[in-house]
């Protein structure tokens, strides 16, 4: 039985949410053990090379119109280099849960804002309603836990880094959509990953203390496990799906993954680590899933 294009897109959306709902622990494991730009740069560069190699083996041209190079480099810088580098440094001082709260709350709002600013989309009552529901759910689910802690100066600096990272990723996502009139999503993901990864590695070797020594690969089991998880499902799977959906749905609708991924994280915590889910948690989950449902309705 053949699935309609809409059903296929929703299935891809669910898969992407599942992948990105488990990324935060892997990012935290790497950021605390390895120079952040090196950890992220090696992952994105390898992912880009793999995708470019697959494209070359299938007869796909590896480069594109030189007139697009400036925008392509800017997208790679915003979505990978600046986003990943600042994010991982922020995670050194901010808990993964609080980072997920900030990112989840800002992503759909920022994507819609940039899309409207660049005249790719217009505001609608449905979008605004979905964002309001999702933000309410995030605050209900994570707000009391985040508010219970005391932020020191380094935590505030790390929080600022998470915000900059999120805004950078959203701006790059919106700028990427016009490029996909000329480039297929897989090639777009390959070039974005590779160029952004090379930028991160260049920064790491010039500015990061210990980057040369870390190239020995003596990172520990937790960091390597996180690296491979972020490479295979994250960079090779989730990124391609993301570009596909941005092309077909637009950035703001695709960005509602930020309302679903934290729900998956909570569910995994309850299933794997027997973490307790309260009634308040359940209400927050319901609101966030409702927000995604409102945004995904035809």
Secondary structure, 3 states (H helix, E strand, C coil): CCCCHHHHHHHHHHHHHHHHCCHHHHHHHHHCCCCHHHHHHHHHHHHHHHHHHHHHHCCCCCCCCHHHHHHHHHHHHHHHHHHHHHHHHHHCCCCHHHHHHHHHHHHHHHHHHHHHHCCCCCCCHHHHHHHHHHHHHHHHHHHHHHHCCCCCHHHHHHHHHHHHHHHHHHHHHHHHHHHCCCCCHHHHHHHHHHHHHHHHHHHHHHHCCCHHHHCCCCCCHHHHHHHHHHHHHHHHHHHHHHHHHHHHHCHHHHCCHHHHHHHHHHHHHHHHHCCCCCHHHHHHHHHHHHHHHHHHCC
